[in-house]
């Protein structure tokens, strides 16, 4: 034999050896005994396995007929769910997007119509008479239309209305509306994001109001204070550029070291800019109640207390009297009046204040 037989498979070697031996032909073919009992595998099956559509823990041959029925039923339910997602959820989502797009387009047309007010009034009157749904005259064209279209489900109308209002605020045209909703993650995502945005904006307004109240309380405490000091070393003014623009602080802040008991030694006086002062006022406002109505009415009570006292200038008395005439901004919020001030403030107002 001149050709090498090393690359032949075990089965081919056996067949060839038997044939040569039967014919009496000498050969040098040999079989490795260690390899003779090893199983043969197809490498393709290892590198590119093929899986059945159904994953079975046991082979079909070992399953009882009742077990097979249950597995088939589970598979049928899977297929039914897939059809449901494709035929109802996905298609239903597309239908709702298209409905919102049409509502967006119609609301835009109504707003541009010279008869817009009459159309919206007719919609509001119809909803009130037929469905007892009351809408304010201040309701937007979009809000009115959404409620007119979706009459029975207030929650759905609210969700759809928020999405459409966001689209209008961002200048999304009706023909781009569906792409806009999909890019933003869908209706639920947009409404959730919008709700979070409203909460954050409300939080900012509340924090700003609390800070203004803290500033007002400090000014009132200055009017009511009987403690005056003389300080001849001058005030260190920070950010002269801010002061020139009217963004200087409303108070002068003194640094002092504690000597023990109720004695302090003044070190320096500082006039910071408004941004730095707002950080201080935010900290001062922390002990105040969370209810803005309580804070506001408590300040009014404190003003009356100051007016009943002595030592006010004519200008201060006139100013406080005018403050009491102003309507309460948070009158609708319930709560009980607290004693103001709630803390001592180491801040001296400017003389012109």
RAFENUR-V524488 format. One record per backbone hydrogen bond with DSSP energy under -0.5 kcal/mol. CO is the residue of the C=O (numbers start at 1). NH is the residue of the N-H. Records with the same first field share a line. If there is no record, write none. Layout:
CO->NH ; NH
//
This chain:
5->8
9->13
10->14
11->15
12->16
13->17
14->18
15->19
16->20
17->21
18->22
19->23
20->25
21->24
31->33
32->35 ; 36
33->37
35->38
41->43
42->45 ; 46
43->46 ; 47
44->48
54->56
59->62
60->63
64->68
65->69
66->70
67->71
68->72
69->73
70->74
71->75
72->76
73->77
74->78
75->79
76->80
77->81
78->82
79->83
80->84
81->85
82->86
83->87
84->88 ; 89
85->90
88->92
89->93
90->94
91->95
92->96
93->97
94->98
95->99
96->100
97->101
98->102
99->103
100->104
101->105
102->106
103->107
104->108
105->109
106->110
107->111
108->112
109->113
110->113
113->116
115->119
116->120
117->121
118->122
119->123
120->124
121->125
122->126
123->127
124->128
125->129
126->130
127->131 ; 133
128->132
132->134
133->135
136->139
140->144
141->145
142->146
143->147
144->148
145->149
146->150
149->151
152->154
153->157
154->158
155->159
156->160
157->161
158->162
159->163
160->164
161->165
162->166
163->167
164->168
165->169
166->170
167->172
168->171
173->176
174->177
176->180
177->181
178->182
179->183
180->184
181->186
182->185
186->190
187->191
188->192
189->193
190->194
191->195
192->196
193->197
194->198
195->199
196->200
197->201
198->202
199->203
200->204
201->205
202->206
203->207
204->208
205->209
206->210
207->211
208->212
209->213
210->214
211->215
212->216
213->217
214->218
215->219
216->220
217->221
218->222
219->223
220->224
221->225
226->228
235->237
236->238 ; 271
239->242 ; 243
240->244
241->245
242->247
243->246
247->274
250->350
252->254 ; 348
253->270
255->267 ; 268
257->259 ; 265
260->263
263->259 ; 260
264->266
265->257
268->255
269->236
270->253 ; 272
271->238
272->249
273->277
274->278
275->279
276->280
277->281
278->282
279->283
280->284
281->285
283->286
284->287
285->288
290->292
291->295
292->296
293->297
294->298
295->299
296->300
297->301
298->302
299->303
300->304
301->305
302->306
303->307
304->308
306->309
313->317
314->318
315->319
316->320
317->321
318->322
319->323
320->324
321->325
322->325 ; 326
323->326
328->331
330->333
332->334
345->347
348->252
350->353
//
